[in-house]
Amino acid sequence: MTAYSDDHIALAAEYALGTLDADERAQVETMMSVDKHFSAMVEAWQHNLGVLNQMVGSVEPRPEVWDKIRTAAGLSEPQAPLVLPETPQPLLPVAPEVTAPAQVADTSNVVDLSAQVRRWRNVASFATAIAAALVAMTAVGVYRPDLLPDSIRPKPRTQVVEVPTPSPTPPSAQYVAVLQKEGGSPAFILTVDAASKNLTVRKVGAAAEPGKSFELWLISDKLPRPRSLGVIGNDDFTTRPILAAYDTDTINTATYAVTIEQANGSPDGNPHSPPVFTGKLIETVPPAVPAPAR
């Protein structure tokens, strides 16, 4: 691509703005007819400045403004005919004076420099105006796009976001043991969740003796001695995640027993009375079977 001087760029910008005189416009149009790259640069300036023109609506001046313009130009009253003054005739002939030829100073460089300064001053002013207008147009496009013309109004963007629906967690297997005396009515109901290994004791018909506590024990052939699962509280339900330390087979095959201990349970982790109520777990809710893959 052809490299242009600063003067060429300034001429293209002022041509688009319409601030050149007749000779300069003729010069630019001649360059455009023989140089397609220079013509493209002028069209680019016209396109960029055309955006600003779309943002400004036409305003008709008030009648009094036109009256002031006519008055300032001397057009408010009919003009008098122009009369040239008469040239007085000399009474005596006057000999022509012989003078030295005047030296005319070459001011072409000064004129060219003044034109360049004026040109770049206009370009700088309009560049500042363009930058300010672009900033204002960007802000309006973000906060009030409805104020912009249709041709430059940003088109709304629609983004479709697919939110995956989490698959429901299948219910885990549930186990229940009825803790009672042999042949007696239920005293406690023990429920165990297979996934979380949480146990819940539901008090049914047992009543604690004064100064005593019911304590739950896990008895298994895999363990050297009974393991305490804690004191059963006075509320209707007692829930603990204490079975997490045991494997599934031990939990499902163990015997669960309740003893009567001193208040707050056994002091040394061993039962101090024979089991009063016992029971074993049975499965009441089987684990969910996953659906076959399609």
Secondary structure, DSSP 8 states (H G I E B T S, - for coil): -----HHHHHHHHHHHHT---HHHHHHHHHHHHH-HHHHHHHHHHHHHHHHHHHHS------HHHHHHHHHHTT-SS-------------SS---------------HHHHHHHHHHHHHHHHHHHHHHHHHHHHHHHHHHHH-GGGS-TTTS--------------------EEEEEEE-TTS-EEEEEEEETTT--EEEEE-S----TTEEEEEEEE-TTSSS-EEEEE--SSSEEEE-GGGGS-HHHHHH-EEEEEEEETTS-SSSS--S--SEEEE-EEEE---------
